[in-house]
Amino acid sequence: MTTGKHTYIERQDCTDSGEVLFENYCETKGIKYHRVGFDSHLHPVANFWKVHPTIRSLPDYLVEIDDDLAWCQVKGSNNLKLHDFVEYSNFDNLFSHQCDFYVVFCFKDSKPIFRTMKDIANSIVGREIKQWHDGVKYISVPL
């Protein structure tokens, strides 16, 4: 597993543990899932940063739960980049009319933690904005 201390190249050479855990969870619960967003680990897209940020930030999955659908963005850490927070909020506002949108935090030895953008927004009020070595700003979401 990688951390914010690793370079982009190093992060691409590692499986996305959060997504593996999420898929395993769905399979054990009989939840059907469909890969939606970019998967830089399995299918890298050259120059993907040229794609509009909202498209680059498409949720990882569309899941079928009973007769409902939900968008799921999977995170293997509770550290959320500020620009991702903005893009996830935009997606939630534009496209969650009939399908809920969740950020799903997946960690080894625990069940996935599903949070709406409203939950996240309420939980980060007053929290410290931090910065990784590459200048990317993030906030740690309390879970």
Rosetta blueprint (number, residue, H / E / L):
1 M L
2 T L
3 T L
4 G L
5 K L
6 H L
7 T L
8 Y H
9 I H
10 E H
11 R H
12 Q H
13 D L
14 C L
15 T L
16 D L
17 S H
18 G H
19 E H
20 V H
21 L H
22 F H
23 E H
24 N H
25 Y H
26 C H
27 E H
28 T H
29 K H
30 G L
31 I L
32 K E
33 Y E
34 H E
35 R E
36 V L
37 G L
38 F L
39 D L
40 S L
41 H L
42 L L
43 H L
44 P L
45 V L
46 A L
47 N L
48 F H
49 W H
50 K H
51 V L
52 H L
53 P H
54 T H
55 I H
56 R H
57 S L
58 L L
59 P L
60 D L
61 Y E
62 L E
63 V E
64 E E
65 I E
66 D L
67 D L
68 D E
69 L E
70 A E
71 W E
72 C E
73 Q E
74 V E
75 K E
76 G L
77 S L
78 N L
79 N E
80 L E
81 K E
82 L H
83 H H
84 D H
85 F H
86 V H
87 E H
88 Y H
89 S H
90 N H
91 F H
92 D H
93 N H
94 L H
95 F H
96 S L
97 H L
98 Q L
99 C L
100 D E
101 F E
102 Y E
103 V E
104 V E
105 F E
106 C L
107 F L
108 K L
109 D L
110 S L
111 K L
112 P L
113 I E
114 F E
115 R E
116 T L
117 M H
118 K H
119 D H
120 I H
121 A H
122 N H
123 S H
124 I L
125 V L
126 G L
127 R L
128 E L
129 I E
130 K E
131 Q E
132 W L
133 H L
134 D L
135 G L
136 V L
137 K E
138 Y E
139 I E
140 S E
141 V L
142 P L
143 L L
